[in-house]
Amino acid sequence: MLRIYQKFMFVVCMASMMFLMLGLLPETMREQKEPEENEGDVLSVGYNRRGQFINRNGFIQKWHMNATDFHPFGNDTRNSRFIVVDHTNLSINGNHFVNQSANTSKVRPDKCNSCFPKFTYIYKNKNLCSTYDSKHIKLLVIIFTIHNDVKTRNTLRKTWLSISNNNTGELRYVFLLGKHTRKNNWNIEALKEAKTHGDILIKDFMDVYRNLTLKTMSGLQWAVEFCSNAEYVMKTDADMWVNTPRLLHFLDSFKIKNEIIGSCFSKAMPVRKKTSKWYVSMQQYPFKYFPEFCSGTGYVTTMQVVKDIVKISPNTPYFHLEDVYIGLCMKALKYKLRSVKGFNRYKMKFSACEYQKLITSHHIPQSDIEKAWSTKCWNYL
C-alpha cells in the first residue's frame, strides 16, 4: 500500500511540474509573492528582469493582450531596453506608474499633461552638495551603476572620483540606483553602502535596462532639488573612464549655454527590426530620424539646462531610450547639442598616457582605469 501511495505522489508531483512549466496551472495555484520584510517603506513599480509588470501592491500583473497589442521580445526581455506605455492613459493620469494596461497600438503623442511617471526616494542623500563654507561646486557627476558592482564603485572612488575629496570639493558625485528586482539582500546592502560612503542615491523604480529613462530623470530631478548650487552637471556610467582633472580644467572653455555637449548624434534612425533591443515601433516614433541627442555614456550641461529639462519633462511623454528622451526634451526646449572632441561613446584603444588626453572612453575594465589614473605622464592639460 505504501508503494502505491509513493508512486501516486510521484506521478502527481511530475504532472504538477509539467503543468507549471507549460503555464497551465490555474491562477489560484500560481505563486504570488508577498513583499519581503525589511524591503523599505515604499514598494517598487515597473518592469522586472523577466519583463513582468509589478503593480503598486507588489504583485505580478498579467498582460491582457489583444489583436492590436505587440510585445517585440516574446518571452525573453532580460536584455532589452523596451518599455511599453499606454500614452492615452498617461495623458489622463499624471501619476501613472509606467504602464498598467499597455496597448502599443496607441500612438505616442508629442506632448501630454503631467504624464511622466513619478517615484519616491528610498535614500535621499540630500546633504551631499551642502557647503558649510564659501566653496563653489563646479561639477556634479551623476553615475549610473548596478547593485552588485561594488568593486567598480570602489575603484572609481579611489581613481577619477578621488579629486572630490570625499564629496567636499568643487567636484561632487553620486551613484544612482533603483531597486533590485530579484534579490532583496542587494537592496539592503546598497542601503548600507549608501550610509557608509554617503555617495549613493536610491529611488523606488525597478532598476532594469528598460527603465533607464526613469533612472536618468530621477538623477536630474534630484540634482535640481538637492544640488542646484552646482554650476555644471555630468551624466555618465560606471564602466567609463572619465578624465575628471582634464574635464574640470576645460569646462569653462567649452562655453556651454542652452546646450548639452558630449558625443552626439545628428541623424540617428530608429531601429525597426523587431528582434533588436533598441526596437522602436512606428506607433512609438513614426519619424525617419530621431531628434539630435548625445550618448548617455557621458554628457555635460549646465544646471540651468537641467532645471529646464526637469521642468518640461512632465509634459514630454515617456520614451524608453533614455538618451533619445533627453534629446526630445532638448528639442521641445529648442536647445542645441554639440559634439566635443575627447568625449567618446566607444572604447578607445588603451594607452595610459593617451587616455590622459581624452575626457571619456567606454567599457573600460577596472585594471585599465587604475593604470590610466596612476601612470605619470607628461602634463596633457
RASULNOR-V20519 format. One record per residue. OMEGA is omega in whole degrees, 0 to 359 (999 if undefined). D_CENTER is the distance of its C-alpha to the mean C-alpha in Angstrom with 1 decimal. Layout:
BEGIN
omega=OMEGA d_center=D_CENTER
omega=OMEGA d_center=D_CENTER
END
This chain:
BEGIN
omega=180 d_center=59.6
omega=179 d_center=56.9
omega=179 d_center=56.2
omega=179 d_center=55.9
omega=180 d_center=53.5
omega=179 d_center=51.3
omega=179 d_center=51.3
omega=180 d_center=50.5
omega=178 d_center=47.4
omega=179 d_center=46.3
omega=180 d_center=46.5
omega=180 d_center=44.7
omega=180 d_center=41.8
omega=179 d_center=41.5
omega=180 d_center=41.6
omega=179 d_center=38.9
omega=180 d_center=36.6
omega=179 d_center=37.4
omega=180 d_center=36.6
omega=179 d_center=33.3
omega=181 d_center=32.3
omega=178 d_center=33.4
omega=185 d_center=31.7
omega=178 d_center=35.1
omega=176 d_center=35.3
omega=181 d_center=35.9
omega=184 d_center=33.1
omega=181 d_center=35.0
omega=181 d_center=35.0
omega=186 d_center=31.3
omega=170 d_center=29.3
omega=185 d_center=27.2
omega=172 d_center=25.7
omega=176 d_center=26.0
omega=181 d_center=23.3
omega=178 d_center=24.1
omega=178 d_center=25.8
omega=178 d_center=24.2
omega=183 d_center=20.7
omega=185 d_center=20.7
omega=186 d_center=21.8
omega=179 d_center=19.0
omega=177 d_center=18.1
omega=174 d_center=14.8
omega=178 d_center=14.6
omega=185 d_center=12.8
omega=174 d_center=12.8
omega=186 d_center=13.6
omega=178 d_center=13.8
omega=180 d_center=17.2
omega=179 d_center=16.1
omega=179 d_center=17.9
omega=178 d_center=17.1
omega=182 d_center=17.7
omega=188 d_center=19.6
omega=175 d_center=19.8
omega=176 d_center=22.8
omega=182 d_center=20.9
omega=175 d_center=22.7
omega=181 d_center=21.7
omega=181 d_center=22.6
omega=173 d_center=24.4
omega=175 d_center=23.9
omega=187 d_center=27.1
omega=172 d_center=27.3
omega=187 d_center=29.9
omega=183 d_center=31.3
omega=181 d_center=28.9
omega=182 d_center=25.7
omega=175 d_center=24.0
omega=193 d_center=21.2
omega=185 d_center=20.9
omega=179 d_center=19.9
omega=183 d_center=22.7
omega=183 d_center=22.3
omega=181 d_center=19.8
omega=188 d_center=16.2
omega=184 d_center=14.8
omega=184 d_center=13.6
omega=174 d_center=12.8
omega=188 d_center=10.1
omega=173 d_center=12.7
omega=185 d_center=12.7
omega=182 d_center=16.0
omega=173 d_center=16.9
omega=188 d_center=20.4
omega=177 d_center=20.6
omega=178 d_center=24.1
omega=181 d_center=23.1
omega=181 d_center=20.2
omega=181 d_center=22.8
omega=185 d_center=25.2
omega=185 d_center=23.1
omega=182 d_center=20.9
omega=181 d_center=19.4
omega=186 d_center=18.7
omega=175 d_center=15.8
omega=181 d_center=14.0
omega=176 d_center=17.1
omega=173 d_center=20.2
omega=191 d_center=22.6
omega=175 d_center=21.0
omega=186 d_center=23.4
omega=176 d_center=22.2
omega=178 d_center=25.6
omega=180 d_center=24.5
omega=179 d_center=24.0
omega=179 d_center=21.0
omega=177 d_center=22.7
omega=181 d_center=22.1
omega=176 d_center=22.3
omega=182 d_center=22.3
omega=179 d_center=23.2
omega=187 d_center=20.6
omega=184 d_center=18.6
omega=181 d_center=15.0
omega=181 d_center=13.8
omega=181 d_center=14.4
omega=182 d_center=13.3
omega=182 d_center=15.2
omega=167 d_center=15.0
omega=173 d_center=15.8
omega=192 d_center=16.3
omega=180 d_center=16.6
omega=189 d_center=17.9
omega=183 d_center=19.7
omega=184 d_center=22.2
omega=183 d_center=20.2
omega=178 d_center=21.4
omega=176 d_center=24.8
omega=182 d_center=27.7
omega=175 d_center=31.1
omega=185 d_center=33.0
omega=182 d_center=33.0
omega=181 d_center=30.2
omega=176 d_center=28.0
omega=183 d_center=24.2
omega=189 d_center=23.7
omega=170 d_center=20.1
omega=179 d_center=16.9
omega=177 d_center=14.3
omega=188 d_center=10.7
omega=174 d_center=9.4
omega=179 d_center=6.3
omega=176 d_center=8.3
omega=191 d_center=9.4
omega=188 d_center=12.3
omega=182 d_center=15.2
omega=183 d_center=14.6
omega=182 d_center=17.1
omega=179 d_center=19.3
omega=179 d_center=16.9
omega=179 d_center=16.1
omega=177 d_center=19.8
omega=180 d_center=20.5
omega=180 d_center=18.5
omega=183 d_center=20.2
omega=177 d_center=23.5
omega=190 d_center=22.9
omega=173 d_center=21.1
omega=185 d_center=19.9
omega=181 d_center=23.5
omega=176 d_center=24.8
omega=183 d_center=23.1
omega=181 d_center=26.0
omega=178 d_center=23.9
omega=174 d_center=22.2
omega=185 d_center=25.6
omega=182 d_center=25.9
omega=172 d_center=25.1
omega=174 d_center=21.7
omega=181 d_center=19.3
omega=175 d_center=15.9
omega=172 d_center=13.4
omega=185 d_center=11.0
omega=179 d_center=8.0
omega=166 d_center=7.9
omega=177 d_center=8.2
omega=176 d_center=11.3
omega=188 d_center=12.5
omega=187 d_center=13.9
omega=186 d_center=17.1
omega=183 d_center=18.5
omega=180 d_center=19.0
omega=176 d_center=20.4
omega=175 d_center=17.1
omega=179 d_center=16.1
omega=180 d_center=19.6
omega=179 d_center=19.3
omega=179 d_center=16.0
omega=177 d_center=17.9
omega=180 d_center=20.9
omega=179 d_center=19.1
omega=181 d_center=17.7
omega=180 d_center=21.2
omega=186 d_center=22.8
omega=179 d_center=21.0
omega=183 d_center=19.9
omega=180 d_center=16.8
omega=175 d_center=13.9
omega=181 d_center=12.3
omega=175 d_center=11.6
omega=192 d_center=11.0
omega=172 d_center=12.2
omega=178 d_center=9.7
omega=189 d_center=9.6
omega=177 d_center=7.0
omega=186 d_center=7.5
omega=183 d_center=6.8
omega=184 d_center=8.0
omega=183 d_center=5.8
omega=177 d_center=2.9
omega=176 d_center=5.7
omega=180 d_center=6.1
omega=179 d_center=3.5
omega=183 d_center=5.2
omega=176 d_center=8.3
omega=179 d_center=8.5
omega=181 d_center=8.7
omega=178 d_center=11.2
omega=177 d_center=13.0
omega=180 d_center=13.6
omega=180 d_center=14.8
omega=185 d_center=17.3
omega=190 d_center=18.4
omega=180 d_center=19.0
omega=184 d_center=19.0
omega=178 d_center=20.7
omega=175 d_center=23.4
omega=182 d_center=21.4
omega=181 d_center=22.7
omega=178 d_center=19.8
omega=174 d_center=16.0
omega=171 d_center=14.1
omega=180 d_center=10.4
omega=182 d_center=10.2
omega=184 d_center=9.3
omega=179 d_center=11.5
omega=183 d_center=13.5
omega=162 d_center=14.8
omega=175 d_center=18.2
omega=181 d_center=18.3
omega=187 d_center=21.9
omega=177 d_center=21.6
omega=180 d_center=25.4
omega=180 d_center=25.8
omega=179 d_center=23.0
omega=183 d_center=24.5
omega=185 d_center=27.9
omega=188 d_center=27.3
omega=181 d_center=24.8
omega=182 d_center=27.6
omega=177 d_center=29.3
omega=177 d_center=26.4
omega=181 d_center=27.6
omega=177 d_center=24.3
omega=182 d_center=25.2
omega=180 d_center=23.4
omega=172 d_center=21.2
omega=177 d_center=18.2
omega=179 d_center=19.3
omega=172 d_center=17.9
omega=195 d_center=18.2
omega=179 d_center=18.5
omega=179 d_center=19.6
omega=181 d_center=22.5
omega=177 d_center=23.3
omega=182 d_center=20.7
omega=176 d_center=21.7
omega=176 d_center=19.8
omega=183 d_center=20.1
omega=179 d_center=22.6
omega=190 d_center=23.1
omega=180 d_center=22.3
omega=181 d_center=21.7
omega=177 d_center=18.9
omega=176 d_center=15.3
omega=182 d_center=14.9
omega=176 d_center=17.7
omega=181 d_center=18.1
omega=177 d_center=21.2
omega=177 d_center=23.8
omega=180 d_center=23.2
omega=181 d_center=19.6
omega=188 d_center=20.6
omega=187 d_center=24.3
omega=183 d_center=24.7
omega=182 d_center=25.5
omega=169 d_center=23.1
omega=169 d_center=19.7
omega=176 d_center=20.0
omega=175 d_center=19.6
omega=178 d_center=16.1
omega=181 d_center=15.1
omega=179 d_center=13.0
omega=178 d_center=9.5
omega=178 d_center=11.1
omega=174 d_center=13.0
omega=185 d_center=14.3
omega=174 d_center=16.5
omega=179 d_center=17.9
omega=176 d_center=20.1
omega=180 d_center=19.4
omega=177 d_center=21.5
omega=177 d_center=19.3
omega=178 d_center=16.2
omega=181 d_center=18.5
omega=177 d_center=19.6
omega=179 d_center=16.2
omega=181 d_center=15.5
omega=184 d_center=19.1
omega=186 d_center=18.9
omega=179 d_center=15.6
omega=181 d_center=17.4
omega=177 d_center=19.7
omega=186 d_center=17.4
omega=182 d_center=16.8
omega=173 d_center=13.4
omega=193 d_center=12.5
omega=177 d_center=10.2
omega=193 d_center=9.8
omega=181 d_center=7.5
omega=175 d_center=10.0
omega=179 d_center=12.8
omega=177 d_center=11.9
omega=176 d_center=12.3
omega=177 d_center=15.4
omega=177 d_center=16.6
omega=179 d_center=16.5
omega=178 d_center=18.3
omega=179 d_center=20.8
omega=179 d_center=21.5
omega=184 d_center=22.2
omega=177 d_center=24.3
omega=185 d_center=22.7
omega=172 d_center=22.7
omega=186 d_center=20.6
omega=174 d_center=22.3
omega=181 d_center=22.1
omega=180 d_center=23.4
omega=180 d_center=25.1
omega=174 d_center=23.5
omega=184 d_center=19.8
omega=179 d_center=19.3
omega=177 d_center=16.4
omega=175 d_center=18.6
omega=177 d_center=20.2
omega=179 d_center=23.4
omega=190 d_center=26.6
omega=168 d_center=26.7
omega=187 d_center=29.4
omega=182 d_center=29.0
omega=177 d_center=31.0
omega=179 d_center=29.6
omega=178 d_center=26.0
omega=173 d_center=27.4
omega=182 d_center=28.0
omega=170 d_center=24.4
omega=178 d_center=21.5
omega=170 d_center=18.7
omega=190 d_center=18.7
omega=175 d_center=16.2
omega=182 d_center=16.5
omega=178 d_center=18.8
omega=183 d_center=20.3
omega=182 d_center=21.0
omega=179 d_center=24.7
omega=177 d_center=24.4
omega=180 d_center=22.3
omega=181 d_center=25.0
omega=180 d_center=27.7
omega=182 d_center=26.5
omega=188 d_center=26.3
omega=182 d_center=29.6
omega=178 d_center=31.7
omega=180 d_center=34.2
omega=173 d_center=34.7
omega=181 d_center=36.4
omega=183 d_center=34.8
omega=179 d_center=32.6
omega=999 d_center=31.7
END
